C-alpha cells in the first residue's frame, strides 16, 4: 500500500499529461529579481470537468476544430448521432454560449474553424445549478480566448495539409491574433480564414453509391473591449463567423422513379448534383462585472444577442439510366433548385449571477441568479415558410457549497419555465396544409447534489447527481434538415420532437487531477435519436423520441512516465524535471452500453493512447492512437467497423527562443478511419451504410509569436467573453 501511495504521489508531482507550457507562455511578475510562474496544464481532471489545452498541443491544433475534437480521449463524434463524452450527450458551447446546432450543421461549423484559433476545451461532465438545465448530459465549451497585454502583441498561426486519394486536395488555414491595452481600455482582435478541399464516399445499401467533392471556405473575426471602472469592469464582444461551402456529387444506384401519376418503374440510375451552403452567424455580448472588496463576492449582468442565417441550394445537372424491366434507356434533364432552403434564427437573453461566501460548517459559498431568453426560428423551402418556432425560457437558480473536514458538499436547484410553440406548413396535393406544433409549456425543477471526500492531498472520491433537460436541436426540428436529395432518399427533421429529460449519476476517484477511474449512468426520457429505414427502394431518414433509455459508461485514465521502467523509484523521486521534457504515455479506456427497450445492444470499448517522446535536438514526437471496438450498438445502429481507428504522428520543434513553433504531421496514417454501420429501426427494413472521408492527410503548421516591447508588460485577464469565474480558472459563461 505504501508503494502504491508513493507511486501515485509521483504521478501527481510529475503532472505527466498535464504538461507545463513553454517559458514564453508563462505568466511572470518580477519582484526584486524573483519570477513567480503560473503554469497551465495540457489536460486537467477536475471534479466536474475535464480541461484540454489546445494552444500548445500540436497533435490537436494542426487542422480544424472538428479534427482536434475527435482526438480527445473519451469523446465520440459521428455523423449519425452527434457527440458524446464518457457516455453523456454533449451540448456544444462556444465561449460560454450555446451554438444551438447539431449534426451536419455543427460539423460544418467546426470544420470552418482552424484548431489553432482554440485556446482550450472544457468538457463539463457535472453541470451544477448555475449552468443551464438545457445542457443535457454534459457541456463541451470551446474557448477561443486569449490575453491582452499592455503593449501591442501579435501571434500568427498557419497550417497547410493535403490528401491524395483519387486526386490531390489541399487545405489551408491562417489566423492572426492582436492584443493591446492603453490607459482607458484593452482590446483584442482575432481574425482567420480557412480553405479546405475534401472528399466523402457514401454507400447506402444497394440503393445509393455517391462520391462527393467538397470545397469549404470559412472566415471569422472575434473582437473584444474591456473597460476598467474602478473595481468593476465592462466587457463588449462581437463575433462573426461565415461559411461558404460547395459540394459536387456523382451518384448511382437502384430506384423507383415516377413515370405517370401513381406509376413507378425500377431503374438503375446515374445522377450529377451540386449543392451550395452559405451561412452567417453573428454574436454580440455586453457584460458588466460588479466587484467588491471581498474578491469572492461577485455580481454580473449580461445581455447577449445571436443572429444566424443559412441558405442551402441543390441543383441537379442530369439523371439518366436504364429501366430494369425492358433495358430501355432514359434521360431526365437537370433541375435547378431541386432543394432551396433557408433558415433564420435569432436569440436574445439577459442574465444575472451573484455569489458570496457564507459561514456554514467549515466555510462555504452561495450562488444565485436568473435568466430570460427568447428564441425565434423560421425555415423556408422554395418560398414557403414551413416552420415558425418560438421559445421563451425564464429560469432562476440557487446553489450552496460547503466544507466539513475532509468533505466538500454542493446542493442546488434550478427552476425553469418553458413556453414553446410554433406552426408548420406542408404542401399536399398542391394545397398548403397548416398545423400547430405540439406545444411545450411547463415549469420544472432541476436539482443537483455532489459530495466529495478528500482521501489525501489531490486524491479524492466524488459522487454526483443532477437532473437536466435537452431541448431538440434546431437541425433536428428543422423540416429542411436535408443535405442531399436523390431519387430514393428522404431526409427530414421532425418539428414535433419533445425535450429529453436526463437523470445523471456518477461516482469517480481522481488522483492528482489527471489519473482517474469512474462510472456514470444517464437515464433519459424522450431521447432524440436518428432512425434510418428502407421501405422498398426508398430510404427514410428521420428524428424520433425514444421513450426510455439508459447509457452506462465506465472509464479510466492513467499517465505512465517511461522513467519508471529505467530508474529505481527512490531515484525517480529525487529527480527534478520539467514535465514538458520527459517521455510518457497516457492511457484512456472506456466501456459504454446503450440500453434501449426492445433492442439488444451490445456495449463497446473506447481506447486512446497518447505517447510523447523527446528526440535529439529537443524535437518532440507525439503519437496518438484511437480505437473503438466494432459489432456494438450505438443508439439504433450497429457498428460493423470501428467508428474510431486512427493513428496520428506529429513532430514539433521550437526555434528563436521558443517564439517560432514548427510542426509536421500525418493523420490517420493507415487510413483506418471509416464509419460502417447497419441500422436497427423499430419498424421497416435495416440499411447498410458506409461513409469514408479522406481522413489520411499530411501537413505542416507554423506558429510565430511577436514578443512585447517590455517583458514585464502587465497582462490582463481574458477579454473575449470573460466571465465571473476567471479568478478561479473557469471561463464558462453561466446560465445561458
C-alpha positions in Angstrom: 0.0 0.0 0.0 2.9 2.3 0.9 4.4 1.8 -2.6 1.1 2.4 -4.2 0.8 5.8 -2.5 4.3 6.7 -3.3 3.7 5.8 -7.0 0.5 7.9 -7.1 2.3 10.8 -5.4 5.0 10.6 -8.0 2.4 10.7 -10.8 1.0 13.9 -9.2 4.3 15.6 -8.9 5.2 14.9 -12.5 2.0 16.2 -13.9 2.7 13.9 -16.8 -0.1 14.6 -19.1 -0.8 17.9 -17.6 2.3 19.4 -19.1 3.7 22.9 -18.4 3.6 25.4 -21.2 6.9 26.6 -22.6 8.6 29.6 -21.0 7.2 32.1 -23.4 3.6 31.3 -22.4 4.0 31.6 -18.6 2.8 34.5 -16.5 5.6 36.3 -14.8 5.7 39.0 -12.2 9.1 40.3 -11.2 9.6 41.1 -7.5 13.2 42.0 -6.7 14.6 39.7 -9.3 12.3 36.7 -8.5 10.0 35.3 -11.1 6.6 34.0 -10.0 5.4 31.5 -12.6 1.9 30.1 -13.2 1.8 27.1 -15.4 -1.0 25.8 -17.5 -1.7 22.1 -17.9 -2.3 20.3 -21.2 -5.1 18.1 -19.7 -6.6 18.6 -16.3 -9.1 16.5 -14.5 -11.4 18.3 -12.0 -14.4 17.1 -10.0 -16.9 18.5 -12.5 -15.0 18.8 -15.8 -12.0 17.9 -17.9 -10.0 20.7 -19.5 -8.0 20.2 -22.7 -5.4 22.8 -23.6 -5.2 23.2 -27.4 -2.8 26.1 -27.6 0.4 24.1 -27.0 -0.5 20.7 -28.3 0.4 20.4 -32.0 -1.3 17.0 -32.3 -4.6 18.8 -31.6 -4.2 22.2 -33.2 -2.8 21.3 -36.6 -6.1 21.0 -38.5 -9.6 22.2 -38.0 -11.5 22.1 -34.7 -13.6 19.0 -35.6 -10.4 17.0 -36.3 -8.9 18.1 -33.0 -12.1 17.2 -31.0 -12.2 13.7 -32.5 -8.7 13.0 -30.9 -9.9 13.8 -27.4 -9.8 10.6 -25.2 -13.3 9.5 -24.3 -15.1 11.6 -26.9 -17.1 10.0 -29.8 -18.2 12.1 -32.8 -20.3 10.5 -35.5 -22.4 11.7 -38.4 -25.4 9.6 -37.3 -25.7 10.5 -33.6 -23.7 13.6 -32.8 -21.2 13.9 -30.0 -20.9 12.1 -26.7 -18.2 12.3 -23.9 -17.8 9.4 -21.5 -21.4 8.2 -22.3 -23.0 11.7 -22.0 -24.7 13.5 -24.9 -22.9 16.8 -25.4 -24.4 20.3 -25.7 -21.8 22.3 -27.6 -21.0 25.9 -26.5 -18.6 28.5 -28.0 -17.0 30.8 -25.4 -19.7 30.0 -22.9 -22.7 30.4 -25.3 -24.7 27.6 -26.8 -24.4 27.1 -30.5 -27.9 25.7 -30.8 -26.9 23.5 -33.8 -26.0 19.8 -34.1 -25.3 17.1 -36.7 -24.3 18.3 -40.1 -24.6 22.0 -39.4 -22.4 21.6 -36.3 -19.8 19.6 -38.2 -19.6 22.2 -41.0 -19.3 25.0 -38.4 -16.4 23.2 -36.6 -14.7 22.3 -39.8 -14.7 26.0 -40.7 -12.7 26.9 -37.5 -9.0 26.4 -37.5 -7.9 24.4 -34.5 -5.1 26.8 -33.8 -7.7 29.5 -33.0 -8.8 27.5 -29.9 -7.2 28.1 -26.6 -8.8 25.2 -24.7 -11.9 23.0 -24.5 -13.7 22.3 -21.3 -16.0 19.3 -21.1 -18.2 19.8 -18.1 -19.4 16.4 -17.1 -21.4 17.5 -14.0 -23.1 20.9 -14.7 -24.4 22.4 -11.4 -27.5 24.6 -10.8 -25.7 27.7 -12.2 -25.3 26.0 -15.5 -28.3 25.9 -17.9 -30.7 23.0 -17.3 -30.9 22.7 -21.1 -27.3 21.4 -21.1 -28.5 17.8 -21.2 -25.9 15.3 -20.2 -22.8 17.4 -20.4 -21.3 20.6 -21.9 -18.4 21.0 -24.3 -17.3 24.6 -24.2 -14.9 25.6 -26.9 -12.8 28.6 -25.7 -11.0 30.8 -28.2 -10.0 33.4 -25.7 -6.5 34.9 -25.5 -5.0 37.5 -23.2 -4.4 41.2 -23.8 -1.1 42.9 -22.9 -0.2 46.4 -22.1 1.8 46.6 -25.3 0.7 45.5 -28.8 1.4 41.8 -29.4 0.6 39.6 -32.4 0.5 35.9 -33.0 0.3 34.4 -36.5 -0.8 30.8 -37.0 -0.7 29.0 -40.3 -1.5 25.4 -41.4 -1.2 23.5 -44.7 -2.2 19.9 -45.3 -3.1 17.7 -48.3 -4.7 14.4 -49.1 -4.1 12.2 -52.1 -6.8 9.6 -52.7 -8.3 9.7 -56.2 -6.7 13.2 -56.7 -4.6 15.8 -54.8 -6.6 18.0 -52.5 -5.3 20.9 -50.3 -6.3 22.5 -47.0 -5.0 25.8 -45.6 -5.8 28.0 -42.6 -4.4 31.3 -41.4 -5.2 33.3 -38.3 -3.9 36.5 -36.6 -4.4 37.4 -33.0 -3.8 41.1 -32.0 -3.8 42.2 -28.3 -3.2 45.6 -26.8 -4.1 47.9 -23.9 -3.9 51.6 -23.2 -4.8 53.7 -20.2 -8.5 53.6 -20.9 -9.3 50.2 -22.3 -7.9 46.9 -23.5 -8.8 45.4 -26.9 -8.3 42.2 -28.9 -8.9 41.2 -32.5 -8.7 37.6 -33.7 -9.3 37.1 -37.4 -8.8 34.0 -39.6 -9.8 32.0 -42.6 -9.5 28.5 -43.9 -9.9 26.7 -47.2 -10.4 23.0 -47.4 -10.9 20.5 -50.2 -12.1 17.1 -49.1 -13.9 14.0 -50.3 -16.8 11.9 -49.0 -17.8 8.5 -50.3 -21.1 7.1 -49.2 -22.8 3.7 -49.7 -26.4 3.2 -48.6 -27.3 -0.5 -49.2 -27.6 -1.2 -53.0 -29.7 1.9 -53.4 -27.2 4.7 -53.4 -23.5 5.0 -54.0 -22.1 8.5 -54.1 -18.8 10.3 -54.4 -18.8 13.9 -53.2 -16.1 16.5 -53.8 -16.4 19.2 -51.1 -14.9 22.7 -51.0 -15.2 24.7 -47.8 -14.4 28.3 -47.2 -14.6 29.7 -43.7 -13.9 33.2 -42.2 -14.2 34.5 -38.7 -13.5 37.6 -36.7 -13.7 38.0 -32.9 -13.3 41.3 -31.1 -13.4 42.4 -27.5 -13.1 45.6 -25.5 -12.7 45.8 -21.7 -13.1 49.0 -19.6 -11.9 49.2 -16.0 -14.4 51.2 -13.9 -12.7 51.2 -10.5 -13.0 47.7 -9.2 -15.7 47.0 -11.8 -15.4 46.0 -15.5 -17.4 46.5 -18.6 -16.9 43.9 -21.4 -18.1 44.3 -25.0 -17.7 41.4 -27.5 -18.7 41.0 -31.1 -18.0 37.8 -33.1 -18.8 36.9 -36.7 -18.5 33.5 -38.5 -19.1 32.9 -42.2 -19.0 29.7 -44.1 -19.4 29.2 -47.9 -19.3 25.6 -49.0 -19.8 23.7 -52.3 -20.5 20.0 -52.8 -20.3 18.2 -56.1 -21.9 14.7 -56.1 -21.8 11.9 -58.6 -24.2 9.1 -57.6 -25.7 5.9 -58.9 -28.0 3.2 -57.6 -31.3 1.4 -57.8 -34.6 3.4 -57.5 -38.3 3.5 -58.4 -39.0 6.7 -60.3 -42.4 8.1 -61.3 -43.3 7.8 -65.0 -47.0 8.8 -64.6 -49.4 9.7 -61.7 -49.2 6.8 -59.2 -47.0 4.8 -61.6 -43.3 3.9 -60.8 -40.7 1.9 -62.7 -37.5 0.4 -61.4 -34.3 1.9 -62.8 -30.6 1.7 -62.5 -29.7 5.3 -62.4 -26.8 7.8 -62.5 -27.0 11.4 -61.4 -24.9 14.5 -61.0 -25.7 17.2 -58.5 -24.2 20.4 -56.9 -25.1 21.8 -53.5 -24.2 25.2 -52.1 -24.4 26.3 -48.5 -23.9 29.9 -47.3 -24.2 30.6 -43.5 -23.5 33.7 -41.4 -23.5 33.8 -37.6 -23.1 37.0 -35.6 -23.0 37.3 -31.8 -22.8 40.4 -29.6 -22.4 40.3 -25.8 -22.3 43.1 -23.2 -21.2 42.2 -19.6 -21.0 44.4 -16.6 -19.0 42.8 -13.7 -19.5 44.4 -10.3 -16.7 43.6 -7.9 -16.4 44.0 -4.1 -13.6 44.3 -1.5 -14.1 40.6 -0.9 -12.8 39.1 -4.1 -15.1 36.0 -3.8 -18.2 38.2 -3.8 -19.3 38.9 -7.4 -22.3 40.3 -9.3 -22.6 40.1 -13.1 -25.1 41.4 -15.6 -25.0 40.2 -19.2 -27.0 40.8 -22.3 -26.4 38.7 -25.4 -27.9 38.6 -28.9 -27.2 36.0 -31.7 -28.3 36.2 -35.3 -27.8 33.2 -37.6 -28.8 32.8 -41.3 -28.3 29.9 -43.6 -29.1 29.2 -47.2 -28.9 25.8 -48.9 -29.5 25.1 -52.6 -29.1 21.8 -54.5 -29.1 21.8 -58.3 -29.4 18.6 -60.4 -27.4 18.5 -63.6 -28.9 15.3 -65.0 -30.4 11.9 -64.2 -30.1 9.0 -66.6 -30.3 5.3 -66.5 -31.9 2.1 -67.7 -35.4 0.7 -66.8 -34.8 -2.8 -65.5 -38.0 -4.3 -66.9 -37.0 -3.8 -70.6 -33.5 -2.3 -70.6 -34.8 0.9 -72.1 -32.6 4.0 -71.6 -34.0 7.2 -70.2 -32.6 10.7 -69.6 -34.0 13.5 -67.3 -32.5 16.9 -67.9 -31.3 18.9 -64.9 -33.5 20.6 -62.3 -32.3 23.9 -60.9 -33.3 24.4 -57.3 -34.1 20.8 -56.5 -33.7 21.9 -52.9 -33.9 25.6 -52.0 -34.0 26.1 -48.2 -33.4 29.0 -45.9 -33.1 29.3 -42.1 -33.3 32.4 -40.0 -32.6 32.2 -36.2 -32.3 34.9 -33.5 -31.7 34.5 -29.8 -31.7 37.3 -27.2 -31.0 36.7 -23.5 -30.4 38.6 -20.3 -28.9 37.1 -17.1 -27.8 38.0 -13.6 -25.3 36.0 -11.5 -24.4 36.7 -7.9 -22.2 34.8 -5.4 -20.7 35.4 -2.0 -19.1 33.4 0.8 -21.2 32.3 3.8 -20.5 30.9 7.2 -21.7 27.3 7.1 -19.9 24.3 8.5 -16.2 24.9 7.9 -16.9 27.5 5.2 -19.0 27.8 2.1 -20.4 29.8 -0.7 -23.9 30.7 -2.0 -24.6 31.4 -5.7 -27.9 32.6 -7.2 -29.1 34.1 -10.4 -31.7 34.3 -13.2 -32.1 34.2 -17.0 -34.6 35.2 -19.5 -34.2 34.0 -23.1 -36.2 34.3 -26.3 -35.5 32.3 -29.5 -37.2 32.7 -32.8 -36.6 30.3 -35.8 -38.2 30.4 -39.3 -37.4 27.9 -42.0 -38.3 28.3 -45.7 -38.5 25.8 -48.6 -38.9 27.1 -52.1 -40.6 30.2 -50.9 -42.9 28.5 -48.4 -42.3 29.3 -44.7 -42.8 25.7 -43.4 -41.8 26.3 -39.8 -42.3 29.2 -37.4 -40.8 28.3 -34.0 -40.7 30.4 -30.8 -39.3 29.6 -27.4 -39.3 31.6 -24.2 -37.3 30.4 -21.2 -37.3 32.0 -17.7 -35.1 30.5 -15.1 -33.6 31.0 -11.7 -31.1 29.0 -9.6 -29.8 28.7 -6.0 -26.8 26.7 -5.0 -24.8 26.2 -1.8 -21.3 24.9 -1.4 -19.8 23.9 1.9 -16.8 22.1 3.5 -16.7 19.9 6.6 -13.3 18.4 7.5 -12.4 16.2 4.5 -15.8 16.5 2.8 -17.0 19.0 0.2 -20.7 19.4 -0.4 -22.8 21.0 -3.2 -26.5 21.2 -3.1 -28.6 23.3 -5.5 -31.6 23.5 -7.8 -32.6 25.3 -10.9 -36.2 26.3 -11.8 -37.0 26.8 -15.5 -40.3 27.7 -17.2 -40.6 26.9 -20.9 -43.1 28.2 -23.4 -42.5 26.6 -26.8 -45.0 26.9 -29.7 -45.0 27.2 -33.5 -46.6 26.5 -36.8 -45.7 24.0 -39.6 -46.8 24.1 -43.2 -46.6 21.4 -45.9 -47.8 21.1 -49.4 -50.1 18.2 -50.1 -51.8 17.7 -53.5 -50.9 21.2 -54.4 -52.5 22.7 -51.3 -50.7 24.3 -48.3 -51.7 22.4 -45.1 -51.0 24.3 -41.8 -50.8 22.8 -38.3 -49.7 23.8 -34.9 -46.6 22.3 -33.2 -47.2 20.2 -30.2 -46.8 22.9 -27.5 -44.4 22.6 -24.5 -45.5 24.9 -21.7 -44.1 23.6 -18.5 -42.4 24.6 -15.2 -39.8 22.2 -13.9 -37.2 21.9 -11.1 -33.7 20.5 -11.8 -31.9 19.6 -8.6 -28.2 18.7 -8.3 -26.1 17.3 -5.5 -22.5 16.4 -5.0 -20.3 15.1 -2.2 -16.6 14.7 -2.4 -14.3 13.0 0.2 -10.6 14.0 0.1 -8.7 10.8 0.8 -5.4 12.7 0.8 -3.9 15.7 -0.9 -5.0 15.8 -4.5 -6.7 12.4 -4.2 -10.5 12.3 -3.8 -13.6 10.2 -4.4 -16.8 12.0 -5.5 -20.4 11.2 -6.1 -22.7 13.4 -8.2 -26.3 13.6 -9.3 -28.2 16.1 -11.5 -31.4 16.3 -13.5 -31.2 18.1 -16.8 -33.2 18.8 -19.9 -32.2 18.8 -23.6 -34.4 20.7 -25.9 -34.5 19.4 -29.5 -31.8 21.0 -31.6 -32.6 23.4 -34.4 -31.4 21.0 -37.1 -33.5 18.1 -35.6 -36.6 20.3 -35.6 -36.0 21.9 -39.0 -38.1 20.1 -41.7 -35.5 21.4 -44.2 -32.7 19.3 -42.5 -31.7 18.0 -45.9 -28.1 17.8 -47.2 -28.8 15.7 -50.3 -31.9 14.8 -52.3 -31.6 11.7 -54.6 -34.3 9.7 -56.4 -34.7 7.4 -53.4 -33.6 9.4 -50.4 -35.8 11.3 -48.0 -34.2 13.3 -45.2 -36.3 15.5 -42.9 -36.4 17.0 -39.5 -39.2 16.5 -37.0 -40.8 19.7 -35.7 -42.9 17.7 -33.2 -39.9 16.3 -31.2 -40.2 16.6 -27.4 -37.5 17.7 -25.0 -35.3 15.0 -23.3 -35.1 14.7 -19.5 -31.9 13.3 -18.1 -31.1 11.9 -14.7 -27.3 11.7 -14.4 -25.4 9.7 -11.8 -21.7 9.4 -11.4 -19.0 8.2 -9.0 -15.4 9.0 -9.6 -12.0 8.5 -8.0 -9.3 11.1 -9.1 -5.6 11.2 -8.2 -3.6 14.4 -8.9 -6.2 15.9 -11.3 -5.5 13.6 -14.2 -5.4 10.0 -13.2 -9.0 8.8 -12.6 -11.4 5.9 -12.6 -15.2 6.5 -12.8 -18.6 5.1 -13.6 -21.7 7.0 -14.7 -25.2 6.3 -16.0 -27.6 8.6 -17.8 -31.3 7.7 -17.7 -33.1 9.6 -20.5 -36.8 10.1 -21.2 -37.7 11.1 -24.8 -34.1 10.8 -26.0 -33.8 12.2 -29.6 -32.4 9.7 -32.0 -31.9 9.2 -35.7 -33.8 6.4 -37.5 -32.8 5.2 -41.0 -35.0 2.6 -42.6 -35.7 1.1 -46.0 -39.2 0.8 -47.5 -38.9 -0.9 -50.8 -36.4 1.2 -52.8 -36.8 4.3 -50.6 -34.5 5.3 -47.8 -36.1 7.3 -45.0 -34.0 9.3 -42.5 -35.9 10.9 -39.6 -35.6 12.0 -36.0 -37.7 10.4 -33.2 -38.1 10.4 -29.5 -37.0 7.2 -27.5 -39.4 6.9 -24.6 -36.8 5.5 -22.2 -33.1 4.6 -22.5 -30.0 4.4 -20.3 -26.4 4.9 -21.2 -23.8 3.2 -19.0 -20.2 4.3 -19.1 -17.1 3.1 -17.2 -13.8 4.9 -17.9 -10.3 5.1 -16.6 -7.3 7.3 -17.4 -3.7 6.8 -16.3 -0.4 8.6 -17.2 2.7 6.4 -17.3 6.2 8.0 -17.3 8.7 5.8 -19.1 11.4 6.5 -16.5 9.5 4.2 -14.1 10.9 1.3 -16.2 14.5 2.6 -16.3 15.2 4.1 -12.9 14.7 2.9 -9.3 11.7 4.6 -7.7 13.9 6.1 -5.0 16.0 7.8 -7.7 12.9 9.0 -9.6 11.5 10.7 -6.5 14.7 12.8 -6.3 14.6 13.8 -9.9 13.8 17.4 -10.6 12.4 17.7 -14.1 10.2 19.7 -16.4 7.1 17.5 -17.5 7.4 19.0 -21.0 10.8 17.4 -21.3 10.1 13.8 -20.4 8.9 10.7 -22.2 5.5 9.4 -21.1 2.3 7.6 -22.2 -1.3 8.5 -21.4 -3.7 5.6 -21.5 -7.5 6.0 -21.6 -10.1 3.2 -21.8 -13.8 3.4 -21.6 -16.7 0.9 -21.8 -20.1 2.2 -23.0 -23.5 0.5 -23.4 -26.8 1.9 -24.7 -29.7 0.2 -23.1 -32.9 0.7 -25.2 -36.2 -1.2 -24.7 -36.8 -3.9 -27.2 -33.3 -3.6 -28.7 -30.5 -5.9 -27.8 -27.5 -3.5 -28.0 -24.0 -4.8 -27.1 -21.5 -2.5 -25.4 -18.3 -1.2 -26.9 -14.8 -0.3 -25.7 -13.1 3.0 -26.5 -9.3 3.1 -26.3 -6.9 6.1 -26.7 -3.2 6.0 -26.2 -1.1 9.2 -26.4 2.7 9.0 -26.3 5.3 11.8 -26.0 9.0 11.1 -26.9 11.7 13.7 -26.6 14.1 13.2 -29.5 17.6 14.7 -30.0 17.7 18.5 -30.7 14.6 18.9 -28.4 12.4 17.6 -31.2 9.1 16.3 -29.7 7.4 13.3 -31.2 3.7 12.9 -30.3 1.8 9.7 -31.3 -1.9 9.3 -30.8 -3.9 6.1 -31.4 -7.7 5.8 -31.1 -9.8 2.7 -31.4 -13.5 1.8 -30.8 -14.5 -1.8 -30.9 -16.9 -2.9 -33.6 -20.0 -5.2 -33.5 -21.6 -3.0 -30.9 -24.8 -0.9 -30.6 -24.9 2.9 -30.8 -28.5 4.1 -30.5 -30.3 2.5 -33.4 -27.2 1.4 -35.2 -24.7 -1.4 -35.0 -21.1 -0.6 -35.9 -19.7 -3.2 -38.3 -16.3 -1.4 -38.3 -14.8 0.9 -35.6 -16.0 4.5 -35.6 -12.5 5.4 -34.4 -9.5 3.6 -35.8 -6.7 6.1 -36.5 -3.0 6.5 -35.8 -1.5 10.1 -35.9 2.0 11.3 -35.7 3.3 14.9 -35.0 6.9 16.2 -34.9 7.4 19.6 -33.3 10.5 21.8 -32.9 10.7 25.3 -31.3 13.1 28.0 -32.7 14.0 31.6 -31.9 13.8 31.3 -28.1 10.5 29.4 -28.4 8.8 32.2 -30.4 8.6 30.1 -33.5 7.0 26.6 -33.4 7.1 24.4 -36.4 5.2 21.1 -36.7 4.9 18.4 -39.4 2.1 15.8 -39.0 0.5 12.8 -40.5 -3.1 11.9 -39.5 -4.8 8.5 -39.9 -1.6 7.1 -41.4 -3.1 3.6 -42.0 -6.3 5.0 -43.5 -8.4 3.1 -41.0 -10.9 5.8 -40.1 -14.2 4.7 -41.6 -17.9 4.6 -40.5 -19.6 1.4 -41.5 -22.9 0.6 -39.7 -26.2 -1.2 -40.1 -29.3 0.5 -38.9 -31.7 -1.2 -36.4 -35.0 0.6 -36.9 -38.0 -0.2 -34.7 -40.0 -0.8 -38.0 -39.1 -1.2 -41.6 -36.0 -2.8 -43.1 -32.5 -2.3 -41.9 -30.0 -0.4 -44.0 -26.3 -1.0 -44.5 -24.4 2.3 -44.7 -20.8 3.3 -45.1 -19.1 6.8 -45.0 -15.5 7.3 -45.8 -13.9 10.7 -45.5 -10.3 11.4 -46.8 -9.0 11.4 -43.3 -5.5 10.4 -44.1 -3.6 13.7 -44.6 -0.1 15.2 -44.2 0.9 18.7 -43.5 2.8 21.5 -41.9 1.8 24.0 -39.2 3.6 27.2 -38.0 3.1 29.5 -35.1 5.0 32.7 -34.6 4.7 34.9 -31.6 5.9 38.5 -31.7 7.1 39.4 -28.2 6.0 42.5 -26.3 8.3 45.6 -26.2 8.5 45.1 -22.4 8.8 41.6 -21.0 7.2 42.8 -17.7 4.2 44.3 -19.5 1.0 43.9 -17.4 -1.2 41.0 -18.5 -4.9 41.4 -18.4 -7.5 38.6 -17.9 -9.3 37.2 -20.9 -11.4 39.8 -22.6 -13.2 37.7 -25.2 -16.3 36.7 -23.4 -14.7 36.7 -20.0 -16.8 35.7 -17.0 -17.1 35.9 -13.3 -15.1 32.6 -12.8 -11.9 33.9 -14.3 -10.2 34.2 -10.9 -10.9 30.5 -10.2 -9.6 29.3 -13.5 -13.1 28.8 -15.1 -14.2 30.7 -18.1 -17.7 29.3 -18.5 -20.5 31.9 -19.0 -23.1 30.6 -16.6 -26.8 30.4 -17.0 -27.0 30.6 -20.8 
